[in-house]
Amino acid sequence: MVLVCAPKHPLGQNGAIEPRRLAREKYIHFDKNLVIRRKVDRFLRAQGASVEVVLEFDNIENIKQAVALGAGVALLPEPTVRREVRARTLTALPLARGGLTRPLGIIHRRRNNLGAAAQCFMDLLRADANGQASDGNGAPRSKKH
């Protein structure tokens, strides 16, 4: 997860950000009923960052829009903001320490074999989680620079 803010936000001028620097920031948060909300709340508490929650949404797209409009900052999964960072509508900053990750789970029936496409997808996710590129058949391949 990365700290996301509007490009002109004062925190956006930093490199990696200490989570405690979020204390008293206006914060755009996930809805209270979501598991990720509880995980982020625990993380912020552990880092000593008491934020001011100004808006809550149940989806990432709405959070990104509110942040882009300057309503506050948010912690979001890095892959979900790549397009906006490239377009310079959002700024994403890595957390200096105490990293926060959003786990991904895949549920499937044990008795049913996965099809080739589903197995390829699972292999790709596993390889990416291990910091490797995959050839699409489950075998790691070297990343090109």
C-alpha positions in Angstrom: 0.0 0.0 0.0 1.1 3.5 -0.7 0.1 7.0 0.5 -1.9 8.7 -2.1 -2.5 12.4 -2.3 -3.2 15.2 -4.7 -0.1 16.3 -6.6 -0.1 19.8 -4.9 -0.6 18.3 -1.3 2.3 19.2 1.0 3.1 15.6 1.7 3.4 14.9 -2.0 6.7 16.8 -2.1 8.4 14.1 0.0 10.0 10.8 -0.9 9.1 7.8 1.3 6.8 8.9 4.1 6.8 8.0 7.8 3.3 6.7 8.7 3.2 8.9 11.8 3.4 12.0 9.5 -0.2 11.2 8.7 -1.3 12.2 12.2 -4.1 14.8 12.0 -4.3 14.6 8.2 -7.7 14.7 6.6 -8.1 11.1 5.5 -10.3 9.4 2.9 -11.0 5.9 4.3 -12.6 2.6 3.3 -16.2 2.0 4.6 -16.3 0.7 8.2 -17.8 -2.6 7.2 -14.8 -3.6 5.1 -12.0 -5.9 6.4 -9.3 -3.6 4.8 -10.7 -0.7 6.9 -10.0 -2.6 10.1 -6.5 -3.6 8.9 -5.6 0.0 8.0 -7.0 1.3 11.3 -4.8 -1.2 13.2 -1.8 -0.2 11.1 -2.4 3.5 11.7 -2.9 3.0 15.5 0.3 0.9 15.7 2.2 3.7 13.9 0.8 6.4 16.2 -1.0 8.2 13.4 -4.5 9.4 14.5 -6.1 10.7 11.2 -9.2 12.8 10.8 -11.6 10.6 8.7 -13.5 13.1 6.5 -15.0 10.7 3.9 -15.6 6.9 3.7 -16.2 4.9 0.6 -16.8 1.2 -0.2 -14.6 1.3 -3.4 -11.2 2.4 -4.4 -12.4 4.5 -7.4 -14.4 6.8 -5.2 -11.5 7.2 -2.8 -9.1 8.0 -5.7 -11.5 10.7 -7.0 -11.9 12.3 -3.6 -8.1 12.4 -3.1 -7.6 13.8 -6.6 -10.0 16.6 -5.7 -7.9 17.5 -2.6 -10.3 16.3 0.1 -7.6 14.3 1.9 -5.1 11.5 1.7 -5.5 7.8 1.6 -3.6 4.5 1.8 -4.3 2.4 -1.3 -2.8 -0.6 -3.1 -0.1 0.7 -5.4 -1.3 -1.2 -8.5 -4.7 0.6 -8.3 -3.2 4.1 -8.7 -0.6 3.5 -11.4 -2.7 5.0 -14.2 -3.5 8.1 -12.1 0.2 8.5 -11.1 1.2 8.3 -14.8 -1.4 10.9 -15.7 -0.2 13.1 -12.7 -3.7 13.3 -11.2 -2.4 11.6 -8.0 0.9 11.3 -6.3 1.8 8.0 -4.6 4.5 7.8 -1.9 5.9 4.6 -0.4 5.7 4.1 3.3 9.2 4.5 4.9 8.7 1.6 7.3 6.1 -0.5 8.8 4.8 -1.5 5.3 1.2 -2.4 4.8 0.0 -4.9 2.3 -3.4 -5.9 1.1 -3.6 -9.7 0.8 -5.3 -11.3 -2.2 -7.2 -14.6 -1.8 -8.6 -16.9 -4.5 -11.3 -19.3 -3.7 -12.0 -22.4 -5.8 -13.4 -25.8 -5.3 -10.8 -28.5 -4.4 -12.5 -31.2 -6.4 -12.6 -29.2 -9.6 -9.4 -28.9 -11.6 -8.6 -25.4 -12.7 -8.7 -24.7 -16.4 -5.5 -23.6 -18.3 -6.3 -19.9 -18.1 -7.2 -20.0 -14.4 -4.0 -22.0 -13.6 -2.0 -19.5 -15.6 -3.5 -16.7 -13.7 -2.7 -18.3 -10.3 0.9 -19.0 -11.4 1.2 -15.3 -12.5 -0.1 -14.1 -9.1 2.2 -16.4 -7.2 5.2 -15.4 -9.3 4.4 -11.7 -8.8 4.0 -12.2 -5.1 7.5 -13.6 -5.0 8.9 -10.7 -7.0 9.4 -12.8 -10.1 8.1 -12.5 -13.6 6.3 -15.5 -15.0 6.4 -17.0 -18.5 2.6 -17.6 -18.2 3.1 -21.4 -17.7 4.2 -21.1 -14.1 7.9 -20.9 -14.8 9.8 -17.9 -13.6 11.5 -15.7 -16.3 13.9 -12.9 -15.9 12.5 -9.4 -15.9 13.5 -7.1 -18.7 14.8 -3.7 -17.9 
